[in-house]
Amino acid sequence: MSFETQSRLDGKVAVITGGKGAIGFATAQRLAALGARIVSLDRGDQQAVQARLDTLPGTPEAAHFALTASITDSASLQAAAQEVARRGGRCDILINSAGFTKAVAPKDLDALTDELFDSILATNLRGVFATIRAFAPLLKESGDGLVINVSSIAGFTGAGSNLAYVAAKAGLDVLTKSLAKALAPGVRVLAVSPGVVDSTFVPGRGADFNAKAAATIPLARIGHVQDIASAIEACATTLRFATGARFVIDGGRSL
């Protein structure tokens, strides 16, 4: 593995879970612009996702492609990894941006049912591990593998959309550190932790919530998806001697 900074990602294959989401697709745009071949893993809408990927810069011989897989279904992840190997020949970068949450007030313990709690942990924690496990052989074969987990400041502030989400992201941060040691030296593992981001990720949150949140942020606005995507890009191109680290991209909200 070379730790020199890179200005291009030509020849690299980047797999993005939740590639149709706001952060996932913004990341796809940035990495494709640097020459990477994008593979988007999503639970559905494969044709719609492919149509969006077709708008990205690339070449016909290394066309971006969409696959259907659920990060809570290990068998589908293994099948996806095999398809990436068959069609792409490699996987150099894995970005875990798929996730799920629901706004539940911290004091409303009854509203956070066992089923909802388990679903949130299965998607935001176990699913990330299962994805890394499925793609680890390809990442190791790369010799310059990189895993980037999209976490959240909820994982260390204790405040987020609900208590299960907070716990899942705290677990993801620790998992990032543990896997950085387990997969070294051939694979680096990093986490990017957004604060409030202007997207539809948390159902029910809109302009009013964003305005109130912006008033509490030292940099005086909420995050944009490009803020997070640019941090992910930096992990792949310039922050190359980092592993096991968490990069907080929140405008100072967690201060």
Backbone bond lengths (Angstrom), bond angles and torsions (degrees), N, CA, C in turn:
res aa  C-N    CA-C-N  psi(-1)  N-CA   C-N-CA  omega(-1)  CA-C   N-CA-C  phi
1 M - - - 1.464 - - 1.526 109.98 -
2 S 1.316 116.18 132.45 1.451 121.65 174.90 1.523 109.29 -95.59
3 F 1.328 115.04 138.21 1.460 119.14 179.41 1.521 112.17 -100.71
4 E 1.328 116.24 8.51 1.453 120.19 178.89 1.531 109.89 -70.70
5 T 1.319 116.07 146.63 1.466 119.97 178.24 1.524 109.54 -65.91
6 Q 1.320 115.31 152.63 1.452 121.50 -178.72 1.523 109.48 -126.06
7 S 1.306 115.95 138.35 1.460 119.73 176.53 1.519 112.01 -96.99
8 R 1.352 116.11 -16.55 1.462 120.95 -178.43 1.524 109.79 -132.75
9 L 1.334 115.31 159.47 1.462 121.70 177.72 1.529 110.54 -123.59
10 D 1.307 116.42 29.70 1.461 121.31 -179.23 1.528 110.28 -57.82
11 G 1.330 115.42 134.89 1.450 120.91 178.51 1.511 114.46 85.35
12 K 1.324 117.95 -10.16 1.459 121.79 179.74 1.527 110.00 -83.82
13 V 1.325 115.78 147.27 1.460 122.18 173.00 1.515 107.62 -112.54
14 A 1.331 115.58 123.86 1.460 122.06 -178.91 1.519 109.36 -114.17
15 V 1.325 116.43 119.47 1.461 122.63 177.33 1.523 107.61 -97.61
16 I 1.335 115.98 128.38 1.463 121.43 -177.94 1.519 108.77 -123.18
17 T 1.335 117.57 117.24 1.454 119.26 173.51 1.528 108.22 -82.13
18 G 1.319 115.69 141.51 1.463 118.18 -174.82 1.513 111.90 68.28
19 G 1.326 115.99 35.28 1.456 119.99 -176.58 1.509 114.52 -65.26
20 K 1.342 117.34 -18.82 1.462 118.73 178.25 1.520 112.07 -84.39
21 G 1.342 117.57 -8.92 1.454 121.30 178.36 1.516 111.59 -74.33
22 A 1.319 116.03 171.02 1.466 120.75 -174.92 1.524 112.00 -61.72
23 I 1.327 117.31 -51.68 1.462 120.00 -179.48 1.519 110.22 -69.49
24 G 1.332 116.86 -41.17 1.458 120.07 -178.92 1.509 112.65 -59.44
25 F 1.331 117.02 -46.43 1.463 118.66 -176.88 1.525 111.46 -74.28
26 A 1.325 117.65 -35.06 1.467 119.52 176.11 1.526 109.99 -61.45
27 T 1.322 116.24 -37.50 1.463 120.34 176.84 1.522 110.71 -67.53
28 A 1.320 116.45 -41.99 1.459 120.33 177.80 1.527 110.57 -57.95
29 Q 1.314 116.97 -42.17 1.459 120.89 179.73 1.526 111.45 -60.25
30 R 1.321 116.14 -44.62 1.462 120.05 -176.43 1.530 111.16 -69.79
31 L 1.325 117.04 -43.29 1.464 119.15 -177.25 1.527 111.22 -71.68
32 A 1.327 116.90 -36.36 1.462 119.86 176.93 1.523 110.91 -63.88
33 A 1.328 116.36 -37.00 1.466 120.32 178.96 1.525 111.46 -63.59
34 L 1.331 116.73 -23.39 1.465 121.14 178.53 1.524 112.12 -94.05
35 G 1.336 116.63 4.14 1.454 120.09 174.17 1.507 115.91 104.45
36 A 1.329 118.43 -1.25 1.462 120.18 -179.25 1.521 111.17 -74.17
37 R 1.313 115.48 149.98 1.462 121.87 172.48 1.524 107.95 -92.04
38 I 1.324 117.47 127.45 1.461 122.30 -172.77 1.519 110.67 -101.53
39 V 1.342 114.67 134.09 1.454 121.98 169.25 1.518 107.09 -119.93
40 S 1.317 116.86 121.76 1.464 121.38 -179.15 1.519 109.68 -104.16
41 L 1.338 116.16 124.43 1.464 121.98 176.86 1.524 108.88 -105.81
42 D 1.326 115.95 119.92 1.462 121.16 -178.99 1.523 108.76 -140.31
43 R 1.333 115.71 160.40 1.459 119.73 -177.62 1.520 113.03 -73.07
44 G 1.320 117.33 -22.63 1.459 119.81 -178.00 1.513 111.01 -164.02
45 D 1.348 115.69 -169.53 1.462 122.53 178.47 1.524 112.35 58.54
46 Q 1.338 116.77 39.22 1.461 119.69 -174.74 1.521 112.37 -58.23
47 Q 1.315 117.51 -40.80 1.463 119.85 -179.61 1.526 111.48 -66.09
48 A 1.335 116.39 -41.03 1.464 120.00 179.24 1.528 110.67 -66.35
49 V 1.321 116.24 -40.83 1.464 119.59 178.22 1.525 110.14 -64.85
50 Q 1.331 116.86 -41.78 1.460 120.14 179.20 1.521 111.26 -61.84
51 A 1.323 116.14 -38.43 1.466 119.69 179.04 1.530 110.84 -62.05
52 R 1.328 116.78 -37.62 1.468 119.64 177.61 1.525 110.47 -70.51
53 L 1.320 117.01 -40.65 1.462 119.70 178.85 1.525 111.26 -62.49
54 D 1.321 116.07 -32.70 1.458 120.24 -179.57 1.525 112.60 -65.76
55 T 1.339 117.63 -15.08 1.462 120.76 177.79 1.528 112.17 -84.51
56 L 1.332 117.10 -9.44 1.462 120.68 -176.69 1.523 110.73 -81.88
57 P 1.312 117.04 151.79 1.467 119.50 175.68 1.520 110.69 -64.98
58 G 1.305 116.46 142.46 1.455 121.23 -179.57 1.510 110.16 175.50
59 T 1.321 115.31 -172.66 1.458 121.02 179.85 1.520 109.38 -123.62
60 P 1.331 118.14 150.54 1.465 121.14 -179.81 1.522 113.19 -59.21
61 E 1.303 117.39 -34.29 1.466 120.00 -177.99 1.528 112.68 -76.33
62 A 1.317 116.53 -13.95 1.472 120.87 176.73 1.530 108.37 -133.35
63 A 1.319 115.06 53.28 1.465 120.18 -174.33 1.529 111.14 -69.13
64 H 1.317 114.91 144.05 1.459 121.11 174.42 1.533 108.40 -68.04
65 F 1.328 116.40 150.63 1.462 117.80 178.50 1.526 112.04 -147.56
66 A 1.331 114.24 153.07 1.459 122.73 -179.13 1.518 110.11 -104.73
67 L 1.332 115.87 143.36 1.455 122.46 175.96 1.522 109.16 -129.49
68 T 1.313 115.19 149.98 1.458 120.53 176.46 1.522 109.10 -98.53
69 A 1.321 116.20 123.41 1.466 122.08 177.92 1.516 108.21 -160.69
70 S 1.310 115.56 150.33 1.461 121.74 175.45 1.518 108.58 -110.64
71 I 1.328 116.96 130.56 1.461 119.30 -178.51 1.526 112.07 -72.57
72 T 1.327 117.77 -8.65 1.457 120.17 173.86 1.522 111.92 -95.45
73 D 1.315 117.47 6.27 1.461 123.21 179.98 1.529 107.62 -123.88
74 S 1.339 116.43 98.89 1.454 120.28 -174.16 1.520 112.41 -62.73
75 A 1.324 117.16 -33.11 1.462 119.58 179.51 1.527 110.86 -63.41
76 S 1.328 116.63 -41.55 1.467 119.42 179.60 1.520 110.82 -68.86
77 L 1.331 117.80 -30.81 1.459 120.67 177.08 1.523 110.89 -69.11
78 Q 1.330 116.41 -41.40 1.458 119.58 177.42 1.522 110.67 -62.55
79 A 1.342 116.06 -41.37 1.462 120.11 178.14 1.523 110.77 -63.81
80 A 1.346 116.98 -39.40 1.457 121.02 178.65 1.522 111.00 -64.18
81 A 1.326 116.79 -42.32 1.465 120.17 178.98 1.527 110.65 -61.79
82 Q 1.330 116.74 -40.31 1.462 120.36 177.73 1.526 111.20 -64.43
83 E 1.339 116.45 -37.49 1.461 119.77 179.51 1.527 110.94 -70.46
84 V 1.329 116.98 -37.05 1.463 120.08 175.98 1.528 109.75 -62.68
85 A 1.323 116.55 -42.45 1.466 120.01 178.38 1.524 110.83 -63.11
86 R 1.335 116.87 -40.21 1.456 120.87 -178.36 1.520 112.03 -69.27
87 R 1.336 116.44 -46.00 1.461 120.07 -174.02 1.526 113.05 -90.00
88 G 1.324 116.18 -33.77 1.460 119.28 -176.62 1.511 114.18 -103.12
89 G 1.335 115.58 -21.35 1.455 119.64 177.77 1.504 115.43 80.48
90 R 1.343 117.21 -9.50 1.461 119.89 -174.09 1.521 110.06 -170.45
91 C 1.313 115.88 167.88 1.468 122.19 168.17 1.510 106.83 -144.74
92 D 1.320 116.44 116.06 1.458 122.25 -178.01 1.524 112.67 -101.92
93 I 1.322 115.87 -31.38 1.463 121.35 -176.15 1.518 108.39 -132.81
94 L 1.329 116.33 131.27 1.463 122.15 174.75 1.516 108.33 -122.49
95 I 1.324 115.89 120.45 1.467 121.40 -179.45 1.514 108.50 -114.21
96 N 1.321 115.96 115.97 1.453 122.05 -178.99 1.530 109.55 -94.42
97 S 1.326 115.50 91.08 1.463 119.76 -179.02 1.519 112.62 -112.75
98 A 1.335 117.91 -3.15 1.464 119.61 177.09 1.527 109.17 -69.66
99 G 1.315 116.44 142.20 1.457 120.16 179.05 1.508 111.31 -167.66
100 F 1.312 114.74 174.21 1.462 121.10 -177.52 1.519 108.65 -155.26
101 T 1.325 116.92 140.47 1.453 121.02 173.89 1.520 109.87 -156.99
102 K 1.298 115.21 175.04 1.458 123.06 178.05 1.514 106.98 -153.09
103 A 1.308 116.50 136.21 1.470 119.85 -178.23 1.527 110.45 -71.54
104 V 1.332 115.38 120.91 1.465 122.40 175.38 1.523 107.35 -137.18
105 A 1.312 117.55 125.20 1.462 121.44 -178.77 1.525 110.35 -59.55
106 P 1.345 118.68 137.42 1.464 121.16 -176.70 1.527 114.23 -55.90
107 K 1.322 117.11 -33.20 1.460 119.59 -177.66 1.522 113.17 -82.67
108 D 1.315 116.84 -10.74 1.463 120.44 -178.31 1.528 108.76 -90.72
109 L 1.317 116.16 74.64 1.455 121.05 -174.95 1.521 112.07 -65.13
110 D 1.328 117.44 -33.71 1.459 120.56 -177.80 1.526 111.92 -68.09
111 A 1.331 116.68 -30.00 1.467 119.74 -179.21 1.524 111.76 -71.51
112 L 1.325 116.92 -21.94 1.457 120.63 178.37 1.528 107.34 -90.39
113 T 1.306 115.48 81.16 1.464 122.42 -175.22 1.526 111.16 -69.63
114 D 1.323 115.25 164.27 1.460 119.48 176.69 1.522 110.90 -57.56
115 E 1.326 116.43 -41.60 1.462 120.64 -177.37 1.522 111.19 -64.51
116 L 1.334 116.91 -43.40 1.452 120.33 179.44 1.528 110.53 -67.77
117 F 1.311 116.47 -43.29 1.470 120.91 179.12 1.527 110.06 -58.12
118 D 1.333 116.45 -49.42 1.461 120.52 -178.75 1.527 111.74 -63.58
119 S 1.320 117.10 -38.61 1.456 121.29 -179.34 1.527 111.24 -64.57
120 I 1.319 116.21 -41.59 1.467 120.55 -179.23 1.520 110.78 -67.31
121 L 1.346 117.66 -42.42 1.457 119.88 177.69 1.524 111.90 -68.11
122 A 1.328 116.46 -37.19 1.462 119.74 -179.70 1.520 111.28 -62.92
123 T 1.333 116.47 -38.82 1.463 120.10 -177.78 1.522 112.23 -80.85
124 N 1.319 116.75 -47.51 1.459 120.65 -170.16 1.522 115.09 -87.61
125 L 1.331 116.69 -13.71 1.462 118.93 -179.61 1.529 111.64 -125.47
126 R 1.327 117.24 -65.04 1.461 118.54 -178.93 1.519 111.68 -60.50
127 G 1.340 117.19 -39.39 1.459 120.93 -178.97 1.515 112.77 -63.00
128 V 1.330 116.34 -36.02 1.463 119.41 177.67 1.523 109.95 -66.60
129 F 1.342 116.08 -45.33 1.459 119.29 177.84 1.528 111.29 -60.03
130 A 1.335 116.32 -44.39 1.464 120.14 -178.59 1.526 110.98 -62.40
131 T 1.320 117.09 -36.85 1.465 120.68 178.63 1.523 110.61 -66.31
132 I 1.321 116.46 -45.74 1.463 120.03 178.70 1.525 110.14 -62.00
133 R 1.327 116.73 -42.34 1.462 120.70 179.29 1.529 111.05 -59.17
134 A 1.326 116.44 -42.03 1.467 120.52 -178.45 1.523 112.21 -66.89
135 F 1.337 116.97 -36.64 1.465 120.20 -174.78 1.525 113.28 -98.16
136 A 1.331 117.72 -2.71 1.465 120.53 -177.61 1.529 113.16 -56.48
137 P 1.339 119.70 -43.02 1.472 117.62 179.09 1.520 113.23 -59.14
138 L 1.324 117.54 -42.62 1.460 120.39 179.01 1.522 111.28 -66.81
139 L 1.318 116.83 -40.59 1.464 120.68 179.33 1.523 110.94 -63.48
140 K 1.321 116.95 -39.07 1.460 120.66 177.98 1.524 110.83 -67.38
141 E 1.322 116.03 -40.53 1.467 120.14 178.99 1.524 111.28 -62.71
142 S 1.311 117.18 -29.87 1.460 121.05 179.58 1.525 111.41 -59.00
143 G 1.346 116.39 -37.12 1.458 120.37 -175.98 1.513 112.59 80.64
144 D 1.310 116.63 -9.84 1.470 122.17 179.69 1.522 107.54 -145.83
145 G 1.332 115.61 49.68 1.462 121.02 -174.71 1.514 112.63 -77.86
146 L 1.312 114.42 152.49 1.462 120.74 -179.99 1.516 109.35 -144.42
147 V 1.338 115.56 129.77 1.458 122.50 172.44 1.518 107.82 -115.01
148 I 1.333 116.36 130.63 1.459 121.06 175.99 1.517 108.08 -123.64
149 N 1.322 116.28 117.18 1.458 122.34 178.37 1.521 109.84 -97.32
150 V 1.320 116.14 126.06 1.461 119.66 175.67 1.524 107.12 -84.43
151 S 1.316 115.43 106.10 1.456 122.18 -178.01 1.527 109.33 -99.92
152 S 1.315 117.90 -140.35 1.467 121.83 -179.70 1.520 108.48 -168.57
153 I 1.331 116.04 150.91 1.464 118.47 174.32 1.524 111.11 -65.12
154 A 1.339 116.87 -14.81 1.465 120.13 175.30 1.519 111.07 -57.40
155 G 1.324 116.94 -28.90 1.454 121.22 -176.48 1.508 114.35 -67.96
156 F 1.343 117.66 -21.75 1.467 118.64 179.06 1.530 112.99 -124.22
157 T 1.332 117.98 -10.05 1.464 119.93 175.04 1.518 111.94 -92.44
158 G 1.340 116.92 -22.32 1.458 120.38 -177.02 1.509 113.70 78.47
159 A 1.325 117.62 6.91 1.465 121.95 179.71 1.516 108.67 -122.74
160 G 1.327 115.80 126.65 1.456 119.67 -179.79 1.500 110.84 -166.84
161 S 1.315 116.63 -163.26 1.464 120.88 -175.41 1.522 112.29 -64.29
162 N 1.322 117.55 -31.92 1.462 121.35 173.29 1.521 108.68 -164.41
163 L 1.331 116.70 169.69 1.458 121.09 -174.84 1.523 112.67 -67.83
164 A 1.329 117.08 -33.63 1.461 119.40 178.79 1.529 110.47 -67.06
165 Y 1.325 116.69 -39.34 1.462 121.02 178.69 1.525 110.24 -64.29
166 V 1.330 116.67 -41.63 1.457 121.55 176.81 1.532 110.19 -57.82
167 A 1.331 115.69 -47.56 1.463 120.14 -179.00 1.520 111.61 -64.77
168 A 1.333 116.87 -40.02 1.464 120.66 -179.61 1.518 111.25 -63.52
169 K 1.316 117.37 -41.99 1.460 120.12 -177.87 1.529 111.03 -73.80
170 A 1.322 117.56 -32.72 1.468 119.44 174.09 1.519 109.39 -63.55
171 G 1.331 115.84 -42.65 1.457 119.37 176.49 1.513 112.24 -62.74
172 L 1.323 116.94 -38.78 1.462 121.01 179.89 1.524 111.00 -64.25
173 D 1.328 117.30 -38.30 1.462 119.86 178.28 1.522 111.58 -62.60
174 V 1.332 116.76 -43.34 1.461 120.37 178.71 1.528 110.40 -68.85
175 L 1.331 116.17 -39.44 1.462 120.39 177.52 1.526 110.89 -60.36
176 T 1.324 116.67 -38.24 1.464 121.17 177.61 1.521 110.65 -59.01
177 K 1.326 116.85 -45.61 1.464 120.67 179.14 1.521 111.36 -63.90
178 S 1.332 116.05 -45.85 1.459 120.04 -177.31 1.529 111.55 -63.77
179 L 1.330 116.37 -43.15 1.462 119.92 -179.20 1.530 111.53 -70.65
180 A 1.332 116.99 -28.74 1.462 119.38 176.97 1.522 110.16 -60.60
181 K 1.326 116.40 -37.23 1.465 119.96 176.91 1.528 111.11 -76.85
182 A 1.327 116.36 -40.75 1.462 119.84 -175.51 1.524 112.55 -67.50
183 L 1.334 117.22 -34.08 1.469 121.01 -175.29 1.523 113.87 -99.23
184 A 1.328 117.77 -3.44 1.462 120.90 177.90 1.531 109.60 -69.27
185 P 1.331 118.37 153.91 1.465 127.19 1.42 1.525 114.24 -93.92
186 G 1.327 118.21 -2.63 1.462 119.22 -173.14 1.508 115.21 -80.54
187 V 1.341 116.38 -17.98 1.466 120.20 -178.27 1.524 108.93 -132.40
188 R 1.315 116.41 127.94 1.463 121.36 174.05 1.525 109.05 -93.30
189 V 1.325 116.74 146.58 1.465 121.76 179.68 1.520 108.47 -131.17
190 L 1.327 115.84 123.19 1.461 121.78 -176.77 1.526 110.19 -132.61
191 A 1.323 115.64 161.91 1.464 121.26 174.98 1.523 109.44 -127.40
192 V 1.304 115.56 142.33 1.467 123.04 173.03 1.520 106.89 -116.15
193 S 1.334 116.71 126.46 1.463 121.28 -174.10 1.524 111.35 -115.61
194 P 1.318 117.42 100.03 1.466 120.11 175.72 1.528 111.15 -75.36
195 G 1.345 114.05 161.65 1.457 120.52 166.86 1.519 107.47 -98.81
196 V 1.323 116.44 -131.82 1.466 120.27 176.22 1.528 108.72 -75.05
197 V 1.324 116.17 127.73 1.471 121.61 -178.12 1.520 109.12 -122.98
198 D 1.312 116.03 140.31 1.465 122.07 179.97 1.529 109.44 -74.23
199 S 1.335 115.16 87.59 1.458 121.26 179.30 1.522 107.60 -154.34
200 T 1.312 115.66 -178.80 1.464 120.52 179.37 1.522 111.25 -102.60
201 F 1.335 117.48 21.71 1.458 120.70 -174.78 1.527 112.17 -61.14
202 V 1.336 116.79 -43.81 1.470 120.23 178.43 1.520 108.09 -95.91
203 P 1.333 118.27 108.69 1.467 120.31 -178.79 1.519 111.62 -58.23
204 G 1.329 115.36 137.62 1.452 120.20 176.21 1.514 115.47 93.57
205 R 1.317 116.83 -11.70 1.461 119.86 178.58 1.516 109.17 -93.60
206 G 1.337 115.04 129.11 1.450 119.44 -177.35 1.507 112.55 -136.40
207 A 1.325 116.21 -148.56 1.459 121.94 -173.29 1.523 112.44 -62.33
208 D 1.330 117.58 -38.43 1.464 119.74 -179.43 1.521 111.27 -63.37
209 F 1.322 115.82 -46.82 1.466 119.27 178.82 1.521 110.37 -61.71
210 N 1.332 117.12 -44.44 1.455 121.17 -178.56 1.520 111.99 -61.89
211 A 1.315 116.62 -39.94 1.463 120.13 179.54 1.524 111.40 -65.70
212 K 1.314 116.43 -42.22 1.472 119.83 178.15 1.525 110.73 -65.14
213 A 1.323 115.97 -40.81 1.460 119.48 179.39 1.519 111.00 -65.20
214 A 1.330 117.29 -41.30 1.465 120.97 -178.83 1.520 111.58 -59.41
215 A 1.329 116.01 -33.56 1.465 120.48 -178.84 1.524 112.09 -67.45
216 T 1.323 118.14 -17.67 1.464 121.90 -179.43 1.521 113.02 -99.94
217 I 1.325 117.26 -0.05 1.466 121.38 -173.47 1.529 109.73 -100.97
218 P 1.336 118.45 127.36 1.462 120.74 -178.31 1.526 114.31 -54.57
219 L 1.328 117.86 -35.90 1.463 119.79 179.57 1.519 112.70 -85.95
220 A 1.321 116.60 6.63 1.470 124.48 164.55 1.526 115.71 68.65
221 R 1.306 117.97 21.46 1.464 120.83 170.12 1.515 108.82 -157.53
222 I 1.342 116.06 160.98 1.457 119.29 173.27 1.520 109.62 -80.34
223 G 1.312 116.04 169.66 1.447 119.63 -177.81 1.517 112.56 -74.97
224 H 1.321 115.44 153.84 1.458 123.15 171.34 1.527 108.35 -107.19
225 V 1.303 117.07 154.88 1.463 118.97 -178.50 1.524 111.36 -60.03
226 Q 1.324 117.78 -31.16 1.460 120.13 179.24 1.526 111.76 -68.23
227 D 1.341 117.63 -26.18 1.462 119.75 174.96 1.524 110.11 -61.86
228 I 1.317 115.95 -42.05 1.457 120.41 -178.18 1.531 109.88 -75.02
229 A 1.320 116.59 -42.56 1.464 120.12 -179.95 1.528 111.43 -62.26
230 S 1.311 117.39 -36.67 1.469 120.00 179.55 1.519 110.95 -68.13
231 A 1.345 117.24 -33.44 1.467 119.99 176.33 1.520 110.59 -67.58
232 I 1.332 116.51 -40.03 1.462 120.59 176.97 1.534 110.04 -63.15
233 E 1.318 116.34 -42.85 1.467 120.57 176.36 1.524 110.92 -57.56
234 A 1.328 116.11 -42.98 1.465 120.17 -179.04 1.526 111.28 -63.38
235 C 1.319 117.41 -36.35 1.468 120.32 177.55 1.519 110.95 -59.85
236 A 1.332 116.19 -34.62 1.460 121.02 -177.85 1.521 113.29 -83.61
237 T 1.331 117.78 -24.31 1.460 120.04 -169.86 1.525 114.89 -114.73
238 T 1.316 117.95 -41.58 1.468 119.44 -173.13 1.527 114.37 -118.22
239 L 1.312 118.17 -29.32 1.476 120.41 -177.94 1.528 109.57 -92.18
240 R 1.306 116.05 55.02 1.457 120.91 -166.52 1.530 113.84 -86.46
241 F 1.307 118.39 -9.91 1.467 119.77 175.69 1.526 109.93 -103.73
242 A 1.317 115.97 27.32 1.468 121.24 178.86 1.516 109.31 -114.98
243 T 1.325 115.98 137.58 1.464 121.37 170.01 1.525 107.77 -152.94
244 G 1.324 115.66 148.66 1.455 120.58 -177.86 1.511 114.15 74.00
245 A 1.323 117.49 5.92 1.462 121.82 -175.00 1.526 110.98 -94.70
246 R 1.330 114.76 157.58 1.461 122.20 175.30 1.524 107.70 -119.40
247 F 1.335 115.89 123.46 1.459 120.65 179.74 1.525 108.87 -104.42
248 V 1.318 115.63 118.22 1.463 121.96 -175.69 1.527 108.97 -90.37
249 I 1.335 115.63 121.34 1.467 121.75 -178.08 1.522 106.51 -122.36
250 D 1.330 117.21 81.45 1.469 119.97 -172.09 1.520 114.30 -137.62
251 G 1.343 117.32 11.10 1.460 119.14 179.69 1.516 113.70 66.12
252 G 1.323 116.47 12.36 1.471 120.21 -179.13 1.519 114.15 93.38
253 R 1.325 118.94 7.16 1.463 120.46 -177.61 1.522 112.82 -58.93
254 S 1.320 117.70 -32.55 1.466 120.23 -176.09 1.518 113.09 -84.65
255 L 1.326 118.35 -1.00 1.474 120.72 -178.29 1.526 111.36 -69.83
